[in-house]
């Protein structure tokens, strides 16, 4: 799509990695509220740098989550 000019390269972002769960594990973690879930926001996902994406999403979720955006990647470095 990029080669055919059907999509602008600035509108594409890849996230590469691996995550795996055992049977029922993710459902259990969601029930325990171990995950912070946010609706997708095209402007944030495509405009924030990779390093600032998590903080931008948290700030967009409001005061309840905004304070988490300042936590260091490694809390022991705080």
N, C-alpha and C positions, 0 to 999 in steps of 0.2 A: 504494500500500500504506500509506503514511503517512496519507494523507487518510482512508482507510477504517479506520484504527486497527489494521491487521493487522501493522504494524511500528512499533516505537518509534523516534522520530527519533534517540535516543541510540545506537541499534544500527546506524546507517548512517553511512558516511564515504565521501566521493568524493575521488578523486585525479585531477586533471585535468592533462593535459600531452600532449606528443608525444614519441615515441621511434621512430626508424626505423633499420632496418639493411638493408644490401645482402644479396643472396643469399649464404647461408652465413656471413655475418659474425658473427651471434650465436653460432652453433655453435662457430666458431673462438674467440671470446672466452670462451665457457664452458670449452672445452678448455684454454685458456691460464690459466684460473682468474682472469680479470679481474673476475669478479663474485663477490660474497659472497652465497650462497644460504642462506636460512633457511626452516624450515617455518613456515607461518602460525600465529599465536597470536592467537586471537580476543580474549582479555583484554588483550593488549598493544596490538593494533591499535585496539580500541575505547576503551581507557582512556588511553593516552598522548596528550599533545597533539601536534599536527603537528610542532612544533619539537623534541619529545623522542622521537619515534617511532623514528628511526634508532638513537639511543643506547640506547633500551630494548631493541630487538631485538638489538643487539650484546651488551649485558650479559647477556641471556637465553641467548646462545650460549656463554657460558663465558669463562674467562680468556684463551683464545687470541684472542678478539675483543673482550673487554671494554675493553682499553686503547684501542681505536680509537674508542670512544664519546666520548672526551674530545678528539679531534682537532677543531680549529676548522673551520668550514665553508670558510673560506679559509685554507689552511695558511700563507700568507705573513703572516697576522696573528698567528701563534704567537710 
